[in-house]
Amino acid sequence: MRESANSLSCAEFQAQLPELIVYGETIGNHPHFQSCKLCRALLTDLDTIAQAARQLFPIEEPPDALWKQIESEIAKEESDNKLR
């Protein structure tokens, strides 16, 4: 049987963190997070690391011409497959 969110240990909560993040859960509302200073500090550290990583590797949008080239190649491949 699964324990309630209020009685999770730090290890159990931290094991669930990736899943909570992936599914877009509001971690700040999680009962363990609200009651555990250690896990709040961990999440603050993880957020700081993520922000630093975004600065090291900024997201850049490819030029519009690249998307047109990709679409053209896909259309060509689909056309070639229909001819076979």
C-alpha positions in Angstrom: 0.0 0.0 0.0 1.3 3.5 -0.8 1.9 5.9 2.0 0.1 9.2 2.0 1.9 12.3 0.6 2.1 13.7 4.2 4.2 10.8 5.4 6.7 10.4 2.6 10.3 10.3 3.6 12.7 12.7 1.8 14.1 9.7 -0.2 10.6 8.7 -1.3 9.6 12.3 -2.3 12.9 12.8 -4.2 12.4 9.5 -6.0 9.0 10.9 -7.2 10.4 14.3 -8.2 11.2 13.5 -11.8 7.7 12.1 -12.4 6.1 15.1 -10.7 8.2 17.5 -12.8 7.5 15.6 -16.1 3.8 15.7 -15.5 3.8 19.4 -14.6 2.7 18.9 -11.0 2.8 22.0 -8.8 5.5 20.7 -6.5 5.0 23.7 -4.2 1.6 22.4 -3.2 2.9 18.9 -2.4 2.4 18.2 1.4 6.0 16.8 1.8 7.5 19.8 0.0 5.5 22.2 2.2 6.7 20.6 5.4 10.3 19.7 4.5 13.0 22.4 4.6 15.6 19.9 3.2 13.5 19.1 0.1 12.7 22.8 -0.5 16.4 23.6 -0.4 17.1 20.7 -2.8 14.5 22.0 -5.3 16.0 25.5 -5.0 19.4 24.1 -5.8 18.0 22.2 -8.8 16.3 25.3 -10.1 19.6 27.2 -9.8 21.4 24.5 -11.7 18.7 24.5 -14.4 18.9 28.2 -14.8 22.7 28.1 -15.2 22.4 25.3 -17.8 20.0 27.4 -19.8 22.5 30.2 -19.8 25.3 27.9 -21.0 23.2 26.4 -23.7 20.6 29.0 -24.8 17.7 27.8 -26.9 18.0 29.2 -30.3 15.2 28.9 -32.9 16.5 27.6 -36.3 16.0 29.9 -39.3 12.7 29.6 -41.2 14.6 28.4 -44.3 15.6 25.3 -42.3 12.0 24.4 -41.6 11.1 24.8 -45.2 14.0 22.6 -46.2 12.9 19.9 -43.7 9.3 20.1 -45.0 10.5 19.8 -48.6 12.6 16.7 -47.8 9.7 15.1 -46.0 7.3 15.8 -48.9 9.9 14.4 -51.3 10.4 11.3 -49.3 6.6 10.7 -49.0 6.3 11.2 -52.8 9.1 8.7 -53.4 7.5 6.2 -51.1 4.1 6.4 -53.0 5.9 5.7 -56.3 7.3 2.4 -55.0 
